[in-house]
Amino acid sequence: MKARGACSQAEAVDNIVGVASEWLTHAGPAILKQCLVDKSEELDPDARRSFAAGVYFLGYPGFNLERWGFWKRRLRELRPVVGEGVAMSVARAIETMVAAEKALVGN
């Protein structure tokens, strides 16, 4: 992640990870449901670009379980290196993801 403007590299990482964490916290269950009905192989070229993964995830674009698992693992890796406030947001996102998985299997 490249810092732009007046923010530092650490601030850039915190901003991006913070936004991703909030997105997963608020939409995690809906995202997981979309992952279960993965249609990424059916995406047209424009949709593929729209749902393209970043440089860290090399799997299929779109919503799929591989990408879901990647983000849960990646958030766990990033939690110790982000700022304190963002770390709390990351923890909530991970908790939401785990709760969404448990809700699907009835636990």
C-alpha positions in Angstrom: 0.0 0.0 0.0 1.4 3.3 -1.1 0.8 6.4 1.1 -0.6 9.4 -0.8 -0.8 13.0 0.2 0.2 13.9 3.8 -0.4 10.5 5.4 2.4 8.1 6.3 2.7 4.5 5.2 1.3 3.3 8.6 -1.6 5.7 8.3 -2.4 4.4 4.8 -2.4 0.8 6.1 -4.6 1.8 9.0 -7.1 3.6 6.8 -7.4 0.7 4.3 -7.6 -2.0 7.0 -10.0 0.1 9.0 -12.4 0.5 6.0 -12.2 -3.2 5.2 -12.9 -4.1 8.8 -15.9 -1.9 9.0 -17.3 -3.2 5.8 -17.0 -6.8 7.1 -18.4 -5.9 10.4 -21.6 -4.3 8.9 -22.0 -6.6 5.9 -20.3 -9.8 7.0 -23.3 -12.1 7.1 -24.6 -10.9 3.8 -21.1 -11.2 2.2 -20.8 -14.8 3.5 -24.2 -15.7 2.0 -23.0 -14.3 -1.4 -19.8 -16.4 -1.0 -21.9 -19.5 -0.7 -23.7 -18.9 -4.0 -20.4 -18.1 -5.8 -20.9 -17.3 -9.4 -17.5 -15.8 -10.1 -16.8 -18.2 -13.0 -19.9 -16.8 -14.7 -18.9 -13.1 -14.5 -18.5 -11.2 -17.7 -15.2 -9.3 -18.3 -16.6 -6.0 -17.0 -17.9 -7.6 -13.8 -14.6 -9.5 -13.3 -12.8 -6.2 -13.4 -15.3 -4.7 -10.9 -14.9 -7.6 -8.5 -11.2 -8.0 -9.1 -9.0 -8.9 -6.1 -6.1 -6.8 -4.9 -2.4 -7.7 -5.1 -2.5 -10.0 -2.0 -5.4 -12.3 -3.1 -4.6 -14.3 -6.3 -7.8 -16.3 -6.4 -11.0 -15.8 -8.4 -12.7 -12.4 -8.4 -16.1 -11.9 -6.8 -17.6 -13.4 -3.7 -16.4 -16.8 -2.9 -15.3 -18.9 0.1 -11.7 -18.8 -0.9 -11.7 -15.0 -0.7 -13.7 -15.0 2.6 -11.1 -17.3 4.2 -8.3 -15.2 2.9 -9.7 -12.0 4.5 -10.3 -13.7 7.8 -6.7 -15.0 7.8 -5.3 -11.6 6.6 -7.2 -9.6 9.3 -5.7 -11.9 11.9 -2.2 -11.2 10.5 -2.8 -7.5 10.4 -4.3 -7.0 13.8 -1.0 -6.8 15.7 0.6 -4.3 13.3 -2.2 -1.7 12.9 -2.9 1.2 15.3 -4.9 0.5 18.5 -8.2 1.9 17.2 -8.0 0.0 14.0 -7.0 -3.2 15.9 -10.3 -2.9 17.8 -12.2 -2.6 14.4 -10.3 -5.6 13.1 -11.2 -7.7 16.1 -14.9 -6.8 15.6 -14.7 -7.8 12.0 -13.2 -11.2 12.8 -15.8 -11.7 15.5 -18.5 -10.9 13.0 -17.1 -13.3 10.4 -16.8 -16.1 13.0 -20.4 -15.4 14.2 -21.7 -15.5 10.6 -20.1 -18.8 10.0 -21.5 -20.3 13.3 -25.0 -18.9 12.5 -24.9 -20.8 9.2 -24.2 -24.1 10.8 -26.6 -23.4 13.7 -24.2 -23.1 16.6 
